[in-house]
Amino acid sequence: MWKRDRPRPPRDPRAATPSLGVGVQVYVVEQEPPTPDDWPGEPTGVIIANGDRSLRHVSLPNDGYTHWVVAFSEPQLRRDGSGPYEKATIPAVLLVAAEPAEA
């Protein structure tokens, strides 16, 4: 067995960032500038399915064409007052994965 003399390089911080997929807890960020179909207050939920995806961009996981179906933790209203919605199809660019819980 050999021993490593050099220190290990620092981990890439992006490697620890959770990616999006079914079962991931997320929150929905508001668009800039605000639009009537925003989800105000950055609601939270869980991704339950993949949404529509453009076949032109199948290799880009976080492009403007990728969508996920999110089940909200509680029913949500849109900025224009429509709703309440228990789930919605949301573009991936508006979703941020929640930090993993520490045990």
KEPA-231972 format. One line per 2 residues: their letters; for each residue x, y, z of N, C-alpha, C, CB. Coordinates in pm, whole numbers. Atoms other than C-alpha are relative to their C-alpha. Glycine has a CB too. Layout:
% residues N
A> X:Y:Z:X:Y:Z:X:Y:Z:X:Y:Z | ... $
//
This chain:
% residues 103
MW> 85:-117:0:0:0:0:89:123:0:-97:0:122 | -78:-123:5:131:349:-75:-78:113:64:38:36:-144 $
KR> 62:-114:-67:62:676:98:11:122:-89:66:27:139 | 2:-119:84:-33:991:-84:73:113:71:-146:42:-34 $
DR> -79:-107:-59:223:1269:-19:-62:138:-24:141:-3:-55 | 57:-130:33:36:1550:-188:-139:14:59:-4:20:-153 $
PR> 139:-19:-47:-277:1705:-43:-97:-16:-117:-17:140:66 | 103:14:104:-596:1633:-233:-46:137:-46:-120:-83:51 $
PP> 52:-129:48:-725:1911:-455:-136:27:63:-10:2:-155 | 132:-31:-57:-1029:2098:-319:-110:-50:-91:-15:151:23 $
RD> 115:46:78:-1365:1962:-426:-64:116:-72:-102:-70:91 | 73:-99:78:-1554:2147:-691:-132:28:73:-25:-51:-146 $
PR> 124:-28:-74:-1838:2329:-503:-125:-33:-80:-5:145:41 | 117:33:82:-2069:2267:-798:-34:-148:8:24:39:-146 $
AA> 25:143:-9:-2030:1891:-748:-93:-32:116:132:-76:16 | 85:24:-117:-2208:1917:-412:-140:57:-18:64:60:124 $
TP> 130:-60:25:-2500:2112:-559:-99:-106:-45:10:113:-104 | 97:100:41:-2809:1892:-576:-56:32:-138:-115:-10:103 $
SL> 59:-21:132:-2942:1842:-927:-150:-27:8:67:-90:-106 | 145:16:2:-3307:1834:-1027:-37:-138:-52:-64:108:-86 $
GV> 52:129:42:-3503:1512:-1069:-119:-37:85:109:-108:8 | 118:44:-74:-3806:1323:-945:39:-31:144:-65:-124:-67 $
GV> -25:23:-142:-3818:1322:-564:82:109:67:68:-129:18 | -82:-106:-57:-3603:1633:-518:-90:111:55:98:57:-105 $
QV> 73:-112:-58:-3737:1901:-283:55:129:-61:12:2:157 | -39:-123:69:-3733:2242:-452:-78:118:53:-22:-14:-151 $
YV> 82:-119:-15:-3844:2598:-419:1:75:-131:50:91:116 | 22:-68:126:-3973:2816:-701:39:147:18:-148:-13:-47 $
VE> -41:-140:-9:-3797:3150:-753:-90:85:-89:149:16:-40 | 81:-93:79:-3979:3455:-886:80:50:-119:-49:118:87 $
QE> -65:-52:120:-3902:3584:-1233:32:148:18:-89:-21:-125 | -33:-143:4:-3738:3920:-1292:-17:49:-141:144:27:51 $
PP> 94:-67:-88:-3929:4133:-1372:-121:-90:29:-47:133:-62 | 116:81:-36:-4239:3990:-1200:-103:-3:-112:-64:52:128 $
TP> 106:16:100:-4514:3856:-1426:-126:-51:70:44:-98:-114 | 124:45:-63:-4881:3774:-1356:-4:-150:30:-116:36:-88 $
DD> 4:145:-25:-4812:3399:-1376:113:-49:90:6:-74:-132 | -100:38:-99:-4536:3403:-1111:-62:-75:116:73:124:52 $
WP> 38:64:-126:-4550:3199:-793:64:84:110:46:-152:7 | -61:-88:-100:-4495:3471:-528:32:-71:130:-92:117:28 $
GE> -38:55:-130:-4324:3395:-199:90:-122:-7:-122:-35:74 | -88:115:19:-4097:3123:-342:-54:-126:67:139:31:54 $
PT> 59:119:-62:-4323:2824:-264:91:-122:-11:-135:-30:-65 | -79:123:-2:-4173:2485:-183:-85:-117:-43:59:-25:139 $
GV> 70:121:40:-4260:2141:-310:99:-109:-36:-93:27:-117 | -80:115:42:-4133:1811:-449:-27:-27:-146:-31:-125:87 $
II> 17:37:141:-4072:1719:-813:-60:-140:-5:136:6:-77 | 67:129:8:-4313:1437:-895:6:-63:-139:-144:15:43 $
AN> -8:54:136:-4263:1398:-1272:74:100:-88:-141:-30:-58 | -60:-93:96:-4082:1541:-1570:-112:56:-87:109:-70:-87 $
GD> 99:-66:82:-4275:1788:-1779:39:-7:-146:-18:145:43 | -34:-4:142:-4261:1871:-2148:146:39:-17:-91:98:-75 $
RS> -139:-32:29:-3916:1894:-2300:16:13:-150:96:-107:58 | -26:-19:141:-3801:2027:-2632:103:-102:-47:47:144:-29 $
LR> -95:99:51:-3631:1757:-2838:126:65:-55:-65:-84:-108 | -119:-68:51:-3389:2019:-2970:105:17:107:-37:136:-56 $
HV> -94:-27:-109:-3226:2053:-2628:3:-113:101:-38:129:70 | 8:112:-92:-3231:1704:-2481:125:-18:85:-26:-125:-75 $
SL> -122:20:-78:-2870:1723:-2359:26:111:100:118:-12:-93 | -20:-111:-92:-2909:2044:-2160:-96:-12:117:-19:135:-72 $
PN> 91:29:-112:-3046:1962:-1813:-68:122:60:75:-69:105 | 59:-116:-66:-3120:2320:-1705:-25:112:-101:90:49:113 $
DG> 28:-100:101:-3223:2496:-2025:-141:55:17:17:-59:-140 | 132:-61:-11:-3532:2711:-2076:-113:-87:-49:-1:127:-74 $
YT> 103:87:55:-3717:2422:-2239:-34:-117:91:44:-51:-135 | 25:111:-92:-3694:2169:-1955:-101:43:106:131:-48:66 $
HW> 102:-27:-101:-3996:2155:-1723:-13:-119:93:-136:32:-67 | 26:103:-99:-4077:1960:-1408:-138:22:60:109:0:111 $
VV> 128:-10:-70:-4411:1884:-1241:31:1:150:-98:-120:-39 | -28:-19:-142:-4394:2010:-882:-131:-9:78:71:136:26 $
AF> 113:6:-95:-4639:1910:-607:37:91:116:-29:-150:50 | -29:-97:-104:-4651:2203:-366:-27:-57:139:-83:127:-22 $
SE> 21:45:-137:-4626:2152:9:-134:47:54:114:50:90 | 136:-46:-30:-4948:2355:39:-51:71:-125:-4:95:127 $
PQ> 54:-62:121:-5185:2491:-231:50:144:-17:-153:-2:4 | -59:-130:31:-5046:2802:-405:-87:81:-94:138:-18:-60 $
LR> 66:-93:91:-5191:3107:-575:106:65:-88:-81:109:79 | -89:-75:88:-5034:3279:-872:-13:149:32:-33:-27:-151 $
RD> 1:-144:-26:-4955:3651:-863:-130:65:-47:118:67:-68 | 125:-57:51:-5270:3719:-1069:-123:-45:79:-18:-38:-146 $
GS> 110:44:-85:-5483:3549:-799:-63:-131:-41:-104:104:2 | 58:127:42:-5561:3232:-994:48:-113:91:35:-31:-146 $
GP> -35:113:-85:-5558:2903:-809:-109:-24:101:135:23:70 | -127:58:-45:-5517:2746:-563:39:-124:-81:-8:-36:149 $
YE> -56:113:71:-5292:2490:-730:73:-91:97:95:48:-112 | -73:98:-81:-5171:2170:-564:127:-45:-70:-89:-121:31 $
KA> -119:33:78:-4923:2100:-847:0:83:-127:5:-152:-32 | -13:-80:122:-4791:2276:-1155:123:-45:-78:8:150:34 $
TI> -117:24:84:-4553:2233:-1447:79:130:-5:-40:-47:-145 | -82:-119:-18:-4264:2475:-1391:132:-15:-75:25:27:150 $
PA> -130:8:68:-3957:2557:-1605:114:-24:99:26:128:-80 | -113:33:-87:-3633:2420:-1459:80:122:41:91:-99:-69 $
VL> -78:-120:-33:-3473:2765:-1468:-58:74:121:7:94:-121 | 62:-64:-115:-3718:2873:-1194:6:-87:125:-143:34:-31 $
LV> -6:92:-113:-3644:2576:-965:140:-4:60:-44:-140:-43 | -127:13:-72:-3371:2557:-701:-17:-116:96:39:133:77 $
AA> 5:116:-89:-3301:2230:-523:27:45:144:103:-108:-44 | -20:-31:-140:-3331:2253:-146:129:-68:49:-122:-45:86 $
EP> -121:60:-58:-3019:2186:59:-37:-132:66:68:96:102 | 30:127:-65:-3001:1825:177:-3:14:152:103:-106:-41 $
AE> 11:-2:-146:-3103:1768:538:117:-77:61:-135:-60:47 | -109:69:-67:-2823:1674:774:-58:-95:103:97:100:66 $
A> 51:102:-92:-2874:1359:977:53:20:140:37:-138:-48 $
//
